Amino acid sequence: MSQKPAIIIAQGSWVDSARYNPLIEKLRAVGYTAEHVKLPSIGSTVTPLPGLPDDIAAIRSVLSRFRDDGKKVLILCHSSGGVSGSNAVAGFDNVSGVIYMTAFMLPRGKSLARLNDSEPPPWMDVQGDRIFLRQEMLASVAYHDLDEESQSAMAQNVSYTSAVLFEGESEYEPWSEGIPCGYIFCSEDKILPPQIQQDMAAQLGPEPVTTTLKSGHSPFLSVPDELVAAITKMEEILSQKLVV
């Protein structure tokens, strides 16, 4: 039996990276080496605020460490982490796959801000060089599938994200470069609605590796056991697709 790859989480915006710890613990419990990458674009106090290149560099530093140790890596991208995760894998031969968990798959040359050339959604609060989440909308939009106690805890653990992140253009499409990719759809997501998820996942081609969870935008919080089962199954399929 081949060795399991390490799973590196390219997290979404705004969220405290510690929120992914329960998922990491569950992945480790089923035999994976797992860790998340804290992205510089979230809650930074440096000036100017970090953007997409900085997030990409943070993920690449982790990929380099595993490559130097001779370890294969699978990238699990969540939300906006789909952009930094996609671009980070360019040039690495130790990446066995990329899983997009209700995450953005941007075509080359597109940015988050200009994906659909539309105005920011109502739950985003743009304040100069920082973008916040509107606290009064968090429970109903972002965490509607969590209990009240969890909703309250999450509301206390969000930060701003650098506005410049959303302007950064994606320059790499793993799915077009021979890297096995899959998509985890979240059917109850109000942040990244299912139709948008499906439209992006269409880039995976005629026989995509996908699965669907009945979850909002954060399945690692609402359905962690189902998520781990989905990741495990998809990782096995993607590893088989990898051309050595």
CYANA upper distance limits for C-alpha pairs under 8 A (distance plus 0.5 A):
  4 LYS  CA     31 GLY  CA      8.09
  4 LYS  CA     32 TYR  CA      6.85
  4 LYS  CA     72 LYS  CA      8.24
  5 PRO  CA     32 TYR  CA      7.43
  5 PRO  CA     33 THR  CA      7.80
  5 PRO  CA     71 LYS  CA      7.22
  5 PRO  CA     72 LYS  CA      5.22
  5 PRO  CA     73 VAL  CA      5.33
  5 PRO  CA     74 LEU  CA      6.55
  5 PRO  CA     96 SER  CA      7.76
  6 ALA  CA     32 TYR  CA      6.40
  6 ALA  CA     33 THR  CA      5.11
  6 ALA  CA     34 ALA  CA      6.09
  6 ALA  CA     71 LYS  CA      7.60
  6 ALA  CA     72 LYS  CA      6.75
  6 ALA  CA     73 VAL  CA      5.15
  6 ALA  CA     74 LEU  CA      6.57
  7 ILE  CA     32 TYR  CA      7.30
  7 ILE  CA     33 THR  CA      6.70
  7 ILE  CA     34 ALA  CA      5.17
  7 ILE  CA     35 GLU  CA      7.13
  7 ILE  CA     73 VAL  CA      6.32
  7 ILE  CA     74 LEU  CA      5.39
  7 ILE  CA     75 ILE  CA      6.34
  7 ILE  CA     76 LEU  CA      7.16
  8 ILE  CA     34 ALA  CA      6.32
  8 ILE  CA     35 GLU  CA      5.77
  8 ILE  CA     36 HIS  CA      6.01
  8 ILE  CA     37 VAL  CA      7.65
  8 ILE  CA     73 VAL  CA      7.43
  8 ILE  CA     74 LEU  CA      6.76
  8 ILE  CA     75 ILE  CA      5.45
  8 ILE  CA     76 LEU  CA      6.47
  9 ILE  CA     34 ALA  CA      8.27
  9 ILE  CA     35 GLU  CA      6.78
  9 ILE  CA     36 HIS  CA      4.90
  9 ILE  CA     37 VAL  CA      6.67
  9 ILE  CA     75 ILE  CA      6.48
  9 ILE  CA     76 LEU  CA      5.25
  9 ILE  CA     77 CYS  CA      6.39
  9 ILE  CA     78 HIS  CA      8.02
 10 ALA  CA     36 HIS  CA      6.88
 10 ALA  CA     37 VAL  CA      6.37
 10 ALA  CA     38 LYS  CA      8.48
 10 ALA  CA     39 LEU  CA      8.39
 10 ALA  CA     59 ILE  CA      7.72
 10 ALA  CA     75 ILE  CA      7.39
 10 ALA  CA     76 LEU  CA      6.57
 10 ALA  CA     77 CYS  CA      5.24
 10 ALA  CA     78 HIS  CA      6.77
 10 ALA  CA     81 GLY  CA      5.41
 10 ALA  CA     82 GLY  CA      7.62
 10 ALA  CA     84 SER  CA      7.68
 10 ALA  CA     85 GLY  CA      6.20
 11 GLN  CA     15 VAL  CA      8.49
 11 GLN  CA     17 SER  CA      7.69
 11 GLN  CA     36 HIS  CA      7.55
 11 GLN  CA     37 VAL  CA      7.39
 11 GLN  CA     38 LYS  CA      7.85
 11 GLN  CA     39 LEU  CA      7.87
 11 GLN  CA     77 CYS  CA      6.72
 11 GLN  CA     78 HIS  CA      5.70
 11 GLN  CA     79 SER  CA      7.66
 11 GLN  CA     80 SER  CA      7.90
 11 GLN  CA     81 GLY  CA      5.47
 12 GLY  CA     77 CYS  CA      8.16
 12 GLY  CA     78 HIS  CA      5.61
 12 GLY  CA     79 SER  CA      5.28
 12 GLY  CA     80 SER  CA      5.39
 12 GLY  CA     81 GLY  CA      5.25
 12 GLY  CA     82 GLY  CA      8.40
 13 SER  CA     41 SER  CA      8.32
 13 SER  CA     42 ILE  CA      6.79
 13 SER  CA     79 SER  CA      7.87
 13 SER  CA     80 SER  CA      6.61
 13 SER  CA     81 GLY  CA      7.74
 13 SER  CA    161 THR  CA      6.66
 14 TRP  CA     42 ILE  CA      6.32
 14 TRP  CA     43 GLY  CA      7.98
 14 TRP  CA    132 PHE  CA      7.99
 14 TRP  CA    133 LEU  CA      8.16
 14 TRP  CA    158 VAL  CA      5.68
 14 TRP  CA    159 SER  CA      5.34
 14 TRP  CA    160 TYR  CA      5.95
 14 TRP  CA    161 THR  CA      6.07
 15 VAL  CA     19 ARG  CA      7.68
 15 VAL  CA     42 ILE  CA      8.24
 15 VAL  CA    157 ASN  CA      6.96
 15 VAL  CA    158 VAL  CA      5.24
 15 VAL  CA    159 SER  CA      6.91
 16 ASP  CA    157 ASN  CA      6.10
 16 ASP  CA    158 VAL  CA      6.34
 16 ASP  CA    159 SER  CA      7.70
 17 SER  CA     21 ASN  CA      8.09
 17 SER  CA     36 HIS  CA      7.75
 17 SER  CA     37 VAL  CA      8.20
 17 SER  CA     38 LYS  CA      6.46
 19 ARG  CA    221 LEU  CA      8.32
 20 TYR  CA     24 ILE  CA      6.86
 20 TYR  CA     36 HIS  CA      7.77
 20 TYR  CA    220 PHE  CA      7.37
 21 ASN  CA     25 GLU  CA      6.67
 22 PRO  CA     26 LYS  CA      6.83
 22 PRO  CA    220 PHE  CA      8.20
 22 PRO  CA    221 LEU  CA      8.50
 23 LEU  CA     27 LEU  CA      6.67
 23 LEU  CA    220 PHE  CA      6.32
 23 LEU  CA    221 LEU  CA      8.42
 23 LEU  CA    224 PRO  CA      6.86
 23 LEU  CA    228 VAL  CA      8.05
 24 ILE  CA     28 ARG  CA      6.65
 24 ILE  CA     34 ALA  CA      6.15
 24 ILE  CA     35 GLU  CA      6.70
 24 ILE  CA     36 HIS  CA      8.26
 25 GLU  CA     29 ALA  CA      6.67
 25 GLU  CA     34 ALA  CA      8.47
 26 LYS  CA     30 VAL  CA      7.15
 26 LYS  CA    224 PRO  CA      8.48
 26 LYS  CA    225 ASP  CA      8.25
 26 LYS  CA    228 VAL  CA      7.58
 27 LEU  CA     31 GLY  CA      7.17
 27 LEU  CA     32 TYR  CA      6.02
 27 LEU  CA     33 THR  CA      7.93
 27 LEU  CA     34 ALA  CA      7.02
 27 LEU  CA    228 VAL  CA      6.98
 28 ARG  CA     32 TYR  CA      5.22
 28 ARG  CA     33 THR  CA      6.23
 28 ARG  CA     34 ALA  CA      6.71
 37 VAL  CA     58 ALA  CA      7.48
 37 VAL  CA     59 ILE  CA      6.71
 37 VAL  CA     62 VAL  CA      8.21
 38 LYS  CA     58 ALA  CA      8.17
 39 LEU  CA     54 ASP  CA      8.31
 39 LEU  CA     55 ASP  CA      5.68
 39 LEU  CA     58 ALA  CA      7.10
 39 LEU  CA     59 ILE  CA      8.46
 40 PRO  CA     44 SER  CA      6.64
 40 PRO  CA     50 PRO  CA      6.45
 40 PRO  CA     51 GLY  CA      8.04
 40 PRO  CA     54 ASP  CA      6.86
 40 PRO  CA     55 ASP  CA      6.25
 40 PRO  CA     58 ALA  CA      8.03
 41 SER  CA     49 LEU  CA      7.36
 41 SER  CA     50 PRO  CA      5.48
 41 SER  CA     51 GLY  CA      6.00
 41 SER  CA     52 LEU  CA      7.91
 41 SER  CA     54 ASP  CA      7.85
 41 SER  CA     55 ASP  CA      7.01
 41 SER  CA    161 THR  CA      6.14
 41 SER  CA    162 SER  CA      5.74
 41 SER  CA    165 LEU  CA      7.24
 42 ILE  CA    159 SER  CA      7.16
 42 ILE  CA    160 TYR  CA      6.55
 42 ILE  CA    161 THR  CA      5.04
 42 ILE  CA    162 SER  CA      7.01
 43 GLY  CA    159 SER  CA      5.95
 43 GLY  CA    160 TYR  CA      5.77
 43 GLY  CA    161 THR  CA      6.42
 43 GLY  CA    162 SER  CA      8.09
 44 SER  CA     49 LEU  CA      6.90
 44 SER  CA     50 PRO  CA      7.70
 44 SER  CA    161 THR  CA      8.38
 44 SER  CA    162 SER  CA      8.23
 45 THR  CA     49 LEU  CA      7.51
 46 VAL  CA     50 PRO  CA      8.08
 49 LEU  CA    129 ASP  CA      8.02
 49 LEU  CA    162 SER  CA      6.42
 49 LEU  CA    164 VAL  CA      8.02
 50 PRO  CA     54 ASP  CA      6.29
 50 PRO  CA     55 ASP  CA      8.16
 50 PRO  CA    162 SER  CA      7.07
 50 PRO  CA    164 VAL  CA      7.93
 50 PRO  CA    165 LEU  CA      7.88
 51 GLY  CA     55 ASP  CA      7.04
 51 GLY  CA    162 SER  CA      6.95
 51 GLY  CA    163 ALA  CA      8.34
 51 GLY  CA    164 VAL  CA      5.85
 51 GLY  CA    165 LEU  CA      4.74
 51 GLY  CA    166 PHE  CA      8.43
 51 GLY  CA    168 GLY  CA      7.55
 52 LEU  CA     56 ILE  CA      6.63
 52 LEU  CA     84 SER  CA      6.93
 52 LEU  CA    164 VAL  CA      8.08
 52 LEU  CA    165 LEU  CA      5.43
 52 LEU  CA    166 PHE  CA      8.26
 52 LEU  CA    168 GLY  CA      6.02
 53 PRO  CA     57 ALA  CA      6.63
 53 PRO  CA     84 SER  CA      8.44
 53 PRO  CA    168 GLY  CA      8.26
 54 ASP  CA     58 ALA  CA      6.79
 55 ASP  CA     59 ILE  CA      7.02
 55 ASP  CA     84 SER  CA      6.51
 56 ILE  CA     60 ARG  CA      6.65
 56 ILE  CA     84 SER  CA      5.45
 56 ILE  CA     85 GLY  CA      7.35
 56 ILE  CA     87 ASN  CA      6.98
 56 ILE  CA     88 ALA  CA      5.50
 57 ALA  CA     61 SER  CA      6.68
 57 ALA  CA     88 ALA  CA      7.53
 58 ALA  CA     62 VAL  CA      7.41
 59 ILE  CA     63 LEU  CA      6.84
 59 ILE  CA     84 SER  CA      8.18
 59 ILE  CA     85 GLY  CA      7.58
 59 ILE  CA     88 ALA  CA      6.60
 60 ARG  CA     64 SER  CA      6.47
 60 ARG  CA     88 ALA  CA      5.91
 60 ARG  CA     89 VAL  CA      7.62
 61 SER  CA     65 ARG  CA      6.87
 62 VAL  CA     66 PHE  CA      6.99
 63 LEU  CA     67 ARG  CA      6.58
 63 LEU  CA     73 VAL  CA      7.76
 63 LEU  CA     89 VAL  CA      8.34
 63 LEU  CA     92 PHE  CA      8.23
 63 LEU  CA     94 ASN  CA      8.48
 64 SER  CA     68 ASP  CA      6.56
 65 ARG  CA     69 ASP  CA      6.90
 66 PHE  CA     70 GLY  CA      6.77
 66 PHE  CA     71 LYS  CA      5.58
 66 PHE  CA     72 LYS  CA      7.55
 66 PHE  CA     73 VAL  CA      7.75
 67 ARG  CA     71 LYS  CA      6.05
 67 ARG  CA     72 LYS  CA      7.50
 67 ARG  CA     92 PHE  CA      8.48
 67 ARG  CA     94 ASN  CA      6.44
 70 GLY  CA     94 ASN  CA      8.29
 71 LYS  CA     94 ASN  CA      7.26
 72 LYS  CA     94 ASN  CA      5.20
 72 LYS  CA     95 VAL  CA      6.29
 72 LYS  CA     96 SER  CA      6.65
 73 VAL  CA     94 ASN  CA      6.52
 73 VAL  CA     95 VAL  CA      5.35
 73 VAL  CA     96 SER  CA      6.27
 73 VAL  CA     97 GLY  CA      7.87
 74 LEU  CA     95 VAL  CA      6.28
 74 LEU  CA     96 SER  CA      5.91
 74 LEU  CA     97 GLY  CA      5.42
 74 LEU  CA     98 VAL  CA      6.21
 74 LEU  CA     99 ILE  CA      8.06
 74 LEU  CA    235 GLU  CA      8.18
 75 ILE  CA     85 GLY  CA      7.29
 75 ILE  CA     95 VAL  CA      8.08
 75 ILE  CA     97 GLY  CA      6.95
 75 ILE  CA     98 VAL  CA      5.24
 75 ILE  CA     99 ILE  CA      6.70
 76 LEU  CA     85 GLY  CA      8.38
 76 LEU  CA     98 VAL  CA      6.53
 76 LEU  CA     99 ILE  CA      5.37
 76 LEU  CA    100 TYR  CA      6.64
 76 LEU  CA    101 MET  CA      7.36
 77 CYS  CA     81 GLY  CA      5.61
 77 CYS  CA     82 GLY  CA      5.28
 77 CYS  CA     85 GLY  CA      6.55
 77 CYS  CA     98 VAL  CA      7.82
 77 CYS  CA     99 ILE  CA      6.60
 77 CYS  CA    100 TYR  CA      5.41
 77 CYS  CA    101 MET  CA      6.28
 77 CYS  CA    103 ALA  CA      6.68
 78 HIS  CA     82 GLY  CA      6.42
 78 HIS  CA    100 TYR  CA      6.81
 78 HIS  CA    101 MET  CA      5.47
 78 HIS  CA    102 THR  CA      6.63
 78 HIS  CA    103 ALA  CA      5.34
 78 HIS  CA    104 PHE  CA      8.35
 79 SER  CA    100 TYR  CA      8.46
 79 SER  CA    101 MET  CA      7.41
 79 SER  CA    102 THR  CA      6.23
 79 SER  CA    103 ALA  CA      4.20
 79 SER  CA    104 PHE  CA      6.21
 79 SER  CA    192 LEU  CA      8.26
 80 SER  CA     84 SER  CA      7.88
 80 SER  CA    103 ALA  CA      6.59
 80 SER  CA    104 PHE  CA      6.24
 80 SER  CA    112 LEU  CA      8.35
 81 GLY  CA     85 GLY  CA      6.20
 81 GLY  CA    103 ALA  CA      7.27
 81 GLY  CA    104 PHE  CA      7.83
 82 GLY  CA     86 SER  CA      6.35
 82 GLY  CA    100 TYR  CA      6.83
 82 GLY  CA    103 ALA  CA      5.56
 82 GLY  CA    104 PHE  CA      5.29
 82 GLY  CA    105 MET  CA      6.41
 82 GLY  CA    106 LEU  CA      8.42
 83 VAL  CA     87 ASN  CA      6.86
 83 VAL  CA    104 PHE  CA      6.68
 83 VAL  CA    105 MET  CA      7.03
 83 VAL  CA    106 LEU  CA      7.02
 83 VAL  CA    170 SER  CA      6.99
 84 SER  CA     88 ALA  CA      6.45
 85 GLY  CA     89 VAL  CA      7.16
 86 SER  CA     90 ALA  CA      8.10
 86 SER  CA     98 VAL  CA      8.21
 86 SER  CA    105 MET  CA      8.18
 86 SER  CA    172 TYR  CA      6.90
 86 SER  CA    173 GLU  CA      6.88
 86 SER  CA    174 PRO  CA      6.59
 87 ASN  CA    170 SER  CA      7.20
 87 ASN  CA    171 GLU  CA      6.94
 87 ASN  CA    172 TYR  CA      5.65
 87 ASN  CA    173 GLU  CA      7.80
 87 ASN  CA    174 PRO  CA      8.34
 89 VAL  CA     95 VAL  CA      7.35
 89 VAL  CA    174 PRO  CA      7.95
 90 ALA  CA    172 TYR  CA      7.26
 90 ALA  CA    174 PRO  CA      7.97
 95 VAL  CA    179 ILE  CA      8.08
 96 SER  CA    179 ILE  CA      7.53
 96 SER  CA    180 PRO  CA      7.45
 96 SER  CA    238 LEU  CA      7.72
 96 SER  CA    239 SER  CA      6.50
 96 SER  CA    242 LEU  CA      6.81
 97 GLY  CA    179 ILE  CA      6.32
 97 GLY  CA    180 PRO  CA      5.29
 97 GLY  CA    181 CYS  CA      6.01
 97 GLY  CA    182 GLY  CA      8.47
 97 GLY  CA    235 GLU  CA      7.99
 97 GLY  CA    238 LEU  CA      6.56
 97 GLY  CA    239 SER  CA      7.50
 97 GLY  CA    242 LEU  CA      8.11
 98 VAL  CA    174 PRO  CA      8.25
 98 VAL  CA    179 ILE  CA      7.90
 98 VAL  CA    180 PRO  CA      7.01
 98 VAL  CA    181 CYS  CA      5.24
 98 VAL  CA    182 GLY  CA      6.98
 99 ILE  CA    181 CYS  CA      6.17
 99 ILE  CA    182 GLY  CA      5.29
 99 ILE  CA    183 TYR  CA      6.10
 99 ILE  CA    184 ILE  CA      7.72
 99 ILE  CA    231 ILE  CA      8.46
 99 ILE  CA    234 MET  CA      8.46
100 TYR  CA    104 PHE  CA      7.87
100 TYR  CA    105 MET  CA      8.10
100 TYR  CA    181 CYS  CA      8.15
100 TYR  CA    182 GLY  CA      6.70
100 TYR  CA    183 TYR  CA      5.18
100 TYR  CA    184 ILE  CA      6.56
101 MET  CA    183 TYR  CA      6.51
101 MET  CA    184 ILE  CA      5.21
101 MET  CA    185 PHE  CA      7.16
101 MET  CA    186 CYS  CA      8.32
102 THR  CA    183 TYR  CA      7.75
102 THR  CA    184 ILE  CA      6.48
102 THR  CA    185 PHE  CA      6.00
102 THR  CA    186 CYS  CA      6.53
102 THR  CA    192 LEU  CA      7.37
102 THR  CA    197 GLN  CA      6.81
102 THR  CA    217 HIS  CA      7.38
103 ALA  CA    192 LEU  CA      8.33
103 ALA  CA    197 GLN  CA      7.85
104 PHE  CA    197 GLN  CA      8.12
104 PHE  CA    200 MET  CA      7.71
105 MET  CA    200 MET  CA      6.22
105 MET  CA    201 ALA  CA      7.73
106 LEU  CA    110 LYS  CA      6.48
106 LEU  CA    111 SER  CA      7.50
106 LEU  CA    112 LEU  CA      8.16
106 LEU  CA    115 LEU  CA      7.98
106 LEU  CA    170 SER  CA      6.91
106 LEU  CA    173 GLU  CA      8.11
106 LEU  CA    200 MET  CA      7.98
107 PRO  CA    170 SER  CA      7.42
107 PRO  CA    171 GLU  CA      8.47
107 PRO  CA    172 TYR  CA      8.27
107 PRO  CA    173 GLU  CA      7.06
108 ARG  CA    169 GLU  CA      7.92
108 ARG  CA    170 SER  CA      5.75
108 ARG  CA    171 GLU  CA      5.38
108 ARG  CA    172 TYR  CA      6.30
108 ARG  CA    173 GLU  CA      6.91
109 GLY  CA    169 GLU  CA      5.86
109 GLY  CA    170 SER  CA      5.98
109 GLY  CA    171 GLU  CA      6.51
110 LYS  CA    114 ARG  CA      6.90
110 LYS  CA    115 LEU  CA      6.44
110 LYS  CA    169 GLU  CA      5.70
110 LYS  CA    170 SER  CA      6.24
111 SER  CA    115 LEU  CA      6.24
111 SER  CA    166 PHE  CA      6.75
111 SER  CA    167 GLU  CA      6.12
111 SER  CA    168 GLY  CA      6.00
111 SER  CA    169 GLU  CA      4.91
111 SER  CA    170 SER  CA      6.59
112 LEU  CA    166 PHE  CA      5.34
112 LEU  CA    167 GLU  CA      6.99
112 LEU  CA    168 GLY  CA      7.91
112 LEU  CA    169 GLU  CA      8.25
113 ALA  CA    117 ASP  CA      7.59
113 ALA  CA    118 SER  CA      8.40
113 ALA  CA    120 PRO  CA      8.33
113 ALA  CA    166 PHE  CA      5.52
113 ALA  CA    167 GLU  CA      6.12
114 ARG  CA    118 SER  CA      7.63
114 ARG  CA    167 GLU  CA      8.14
120 PRO  CA    124 MET  CA      6.94
123 TRP  CA    133 LEU  CA      6.38
123 TRP  CA    134 ARG  CA      5.83
123 TRP  CA    137 MET  CA      6.67
123 TRP  CA    138 LEU  CA      8.16
123 TRP  CA    141 VAL  CA      8.28
124 MET  CA    131 ILE  CA      7.16
124 MET  CA    132 PHE  CA      6.48
124 MET  CA    133 LEU  CA      5.46
124 MET  CA    134 ARG  CA      6.55
125 ASP  CA    131 ILE  CA      6.08
125 ASP  CA    132 PHE  CA      5.43
125 ASP  CA    133 LEU  CA      6.22
125 ASP  CA    134 ARG  CA      6.50
126 VAL  CA    130 ARG  CA      6.69
126 VAL  CA    131 ILE  CA      4.94
126 VAL  CA    132 PHE  CA      6.81
126 VAL  CA    163 ALA  CA      8.11
127 GLN  CA    131 ILE  CA      6.34
127 GLN  CA    132 PHE  CA      7.93
128 GLY  CA    163 ALA  CA      8.12
129 ASP  CA    162 SER  CA      6.58
129 ASP  CA    163 ALA  CA      5.56
129 ASP  CA    164 VAL  CA      7.41
130 ARG  CA    160 TYR  CA      6.52
130 ARG  CA    161 THR  CA      6.22
130 ARG  CA    162 SER  CA      5.31
130 ARG  CA    163 ALA  CA      5.45
131 ILE  CA    160 TYR  CA      5.89
131 ILE  CA    161 THR  CA      5.76
131 ILE  CA    162 SER  CA      6.73
131 ILE  CA    163 ALA  CA      6.09
132 PHE  CA    159 SER  CA      7.31
132 PHE  CA    160 TYR  CA      5.12
132 PHE  CA    161 THR  CA      7.11
133 LEU  CA    137 MET  CA      8.42
133 LEU  CA    138 LEU  CA      7.76
133 LEU  CA    158 VAL  CA      8.41
133 LEU  CA    159 SER  CA      8.48
133 LEU  CA    160 TYR  CA      7.81
134 ARG  CA    138 LEU  CA      7.07
135 GLN  CA    155 ALA  CA      7.36
137 MET  CA    141 VAL  CA      6.40
137 MET  CA    142 ALA  CA      8.15
138 LEU  CA    142 ALA  CA      5.56
138 LEU  CA    143 TYR  CA      6.72
138 LEU  CA    144 HIS  CA      8.46
138 LEU  CA    151 GLN  CA      8.43
138 LEU  CA    155 ALA  CA      7.38
139 ALA  CA    143 TYR  CA      5.36
139 ALA  CA    144 HIS  CA      5.74
139 ALA  CA    151 GLN  CA      6.42
139 ALA  CA    155 ALA  CA      8.45
140 SER  CA    144 HIS  CA      5.35
141 VAL  CA    190 LYS  CA      6.09
141 VAL  CA    191 ILE  CA      7.03
142 ALA  CA    189 ASP  CA      8.28
142 ALA  CA    190 LYS  CA      7.19
142 ALA  CA    191 ILE  CA      6.77
142 ALA  CA    216 GLY  CA      7.57
142 ALA  CA    217 HIS  CA      6.68
142 ALA  CA    218 SER  CA      8.26
143 TYR  CA    151 GLN  CA      6.42
143 TYR  CA    154 MET  CA      8.48
143 TYR  CA    216 GLY  CA      7.38
143 TYR  CA    217 HIS  CA      7.84
143 TYR  CA    218 SER  CA      7.95
144 HIS  CA    151 GLN  CA      8.19
144 HIS  CA    216 GLY  CA      7.57
145 ASP  CA    215 SER  CA      7.40
145 ASP  CA    216 GLY  CA      6.52
145 ASP  CA    222 SER  CA      7.01
146 LEU  CA    150 SER  CA      6.43
146 LEU  CA    151 GLN  CA      6.49
146 LEU  CA    221 LEU  CA      8.18
146 LEU  CA    222 SER  CA      6.45
147 ASP  CA    151 GLN  CA      6.67
148 GLU  CA    152 SER  CA      6.67
149 GLU  CA    153 ALA  CA      6.78
150 SER  CA    154 MET  CA      6.61
151 GLN  CA    155 ALA  CA      6.71
152 SER  CA    156 GLN  CA      7.07
153 ALA  CA    157 ASN  CA      7.11
154 MET  CA    158 VAL  CA      7.23
161 THR  CA    165 LEU  CA      8.14
162 SER  CA    166 PHE  CA      8.32
163 ALA  CA    167 GLU  CA      7.82
164 VAL  CA    168 GLY  CA      7.21
173 GLU  CA    177 GLU  CA      7.07
174 PRO  CA    178 GLY  CA      7.24
174 PRO  CA    179 ILE  CA      5.83
174 PRO  CA    180 PRO  CA      8.18
174 PRO  CA    181 CYS  CA      7.87
175 TRP  CA    179 ILE  CA      6.12
175 TRP  CA    180 PRO  CA      6.94
175 TRP  CA    181 CYS  CA      6.35
175 TRP  CA    203 GLN  CA      8.00
175 TRP  CA    204 LEU  CA      6.66
178 GLY  CA    243 VAL  CA      8.42
179 ILE  CA    242 LEU  CA      7.50
180 PRO  CA    238 LEU  CA      5.98
180 PRO  CA    239 SER  CA      8.16
180 PRO  CA    241 LYS  CA      6.79
180 PRO  CA    242 LEU  CA      6.63
181 CYS  CA    204 LEU  CA      7.67
181 CYS  CA    209 VAL  CA      7.60
181 CYS  CA    238 LEU  CA      7.31
182 GLY  CA    204 LEU  CA      8.01
182 GLY  CA    208 PRO  CA      7.15
182 GLY  CA    209 VAL  CA      5.21
182 GLY  CA    210 THR  CA      5.97
182 GLY  CA    234 MET  CA      7.60
182 GLY  CA    238 LEU  CA      8.03
183 TYR  CA    201 ALA  CA      6.99
183 TYR  CA    209 VAL  CA      7.04
183 TYR  CA    210 THR  CA      5.26
183 TYR  CA    211 THR  CA      7.19
184 ILE  CA    210 THR  CA      6.21
184 ILE  CA    211 THR  CA      5.61
184 ILE  CA    212 THR  CA      6.18
184 ILE  CA    213 LEU  CA      7.66
184 ILE  CA    230 ALA  CA      8.37
185 PHE  CA    194 PRO  CA      7.35
185 PHE  CA    197 GLN  CA      7.11
185 PHE  CA    198 GLN  CA      8.11
185 PHE  CA    210 THR  CA      7.83
185 PHE  CA    211 THR  CA      6.65
185 PHE  CA    212 THR  CA      5.04
185 PHE  CA    213 LEU  CA      6.65
186 CYS  CA    194 PRO  CA      7.14
186 CYS  CA    212 THR  CA      6.35
186 CYS  CA    213 LEU  CA      5.54
186 CYS  CA    214 LYS  CA      6.35
186 CYS  CA    215 SER  CA      5.63
186 CYS  CA    216 GLY  CA      6.53
186 CYS  CA    217 HIS  CA      7.23
186 CYS  CA    219 PRO  CA      8.02
187 SER  CA    193 PRO  CA      8.18
187 SER  CA    194 PRO  CA      6.18
187 SER  CA    212 THR  CA      7.25
187 SER  CA    213 LEU  CA      6.77
187 SER  CA    214 LYS  CA      5.72
187 SER  CA    215 SER  CA      6.41
187 SER  CA    216 GLY  CA      7.44
188 GLU  CA    193 PRO  CA      8.05
188 GLU  CA    194 PRO  CA      7.94
188 GLU  CA    214 LYS  CA      6.57
188 GLU  CA    215 SER  CA      5.55
188 GLU  CA    216 GLY  CA      5.06
188 GLU  CA    217 HIS  CA      7.95
189 ASP  CA    193 PRO  CA      5.76
189 ASP  CA    194 PRO  CA      7.08
189 ASP  CA    215 SER  CA      6.99
189 ASP  CA    216 GLY  CA      4.49
189 ASP  CA    217 HIS  CA      5.27
190 LYS  CA    216 GLY  CA      7.22
190 LYS  CA    217 HIS  CA      7.37
191 ILE  CA    217 HIS  CA      6.77
192 LEU  CA    196 ILE  CA      7.02
192 LEU  CA    197 GLN  CA      7.20
192 LEU  CA    217 HIS  CA      7.60
193 PRO  CA    197 GLN  CA      6.95
194 PRO  CA    198 GLN  CA      6.61
195 GLN  CA    199 ASP  CA      6.59
196 ILE  CA    200 MET  CA      6.77
197 GLN  CA    201 ALA  CA      6.64
198 GLN  CA    202 ALA  CA      6.66
199 ASP  CA    203 GLN  CA      8.24
201 ALA  CA    208 PRO  CA      8.39
202 ALA  CA    206 PRO  CA      8.48
202 ALA  CA    208 PRO  CA      8.43
204 LEU  CA    208 PRO  CA      5.93
209 VAL  CA    234 MET  CA      7.59
209 VAL  CA    237 ILE  CA      8.26
209 VAL  CA    238 LEU  CA      8.30
210 THR  CA    234 MET  CA      8.18
211 THR  CA    230 ALA  CA      7.57
213 LEU  CA    219 PRO  CA      8.20
213 LEU  CA    226 GLU  CA      7.99
213 LEU  CA    227 LEU  CA      7.98
215 SER  CA    219 PRO  CA      6.09
215 SER  CA    222 SER  CA      7.18
215 SER  CA    223 VAL  CA      7.38
216 GLY  CA    222 SER  CA      8.08
218 SER  CA    222 SER  CA      6.99
219 PRO  CA    223 VAL  CA      5.58
219 PRO  CA    224 PRO  CA      6.60
219 PRO  CA    227 LEU  CA      7.01
220 PHE  CA    224 PRO  CA      5.12
220 PHE  CA    227 LEU  CA      7.06
223 VAL  CA    227 LEU  CA      6.62
224 PRO  CA    228 VAL  CA      6.66
225 ASP  CA    229 ALA  CA      6.82
226 GLU  CA    230 ALA  CA      6.72
227 LEU  CA    231 ILE  CA      6.62
228 VAL  CA    232 THR  CA      6.55
229 ALA  CA    233 LYS  CA      6.78
230 ALA  CA    234 MET  CA      6.59
231 ILE  CA    235 GLU  CA      6.37
232 THR  CA    236 GLU  CA      6.88
233 LYS  CA    237 ILE  CA      6.99
234 MET  CA    238 LEU  CA      6.56
235 GLU  CA    239 SER  CA      6.46
236 GLU  CA    240 GLN  CA      6.92
237 ILE  CA    241 LYS  CA      7.04
238 LEU  CA    242 LEU  CA      6.87
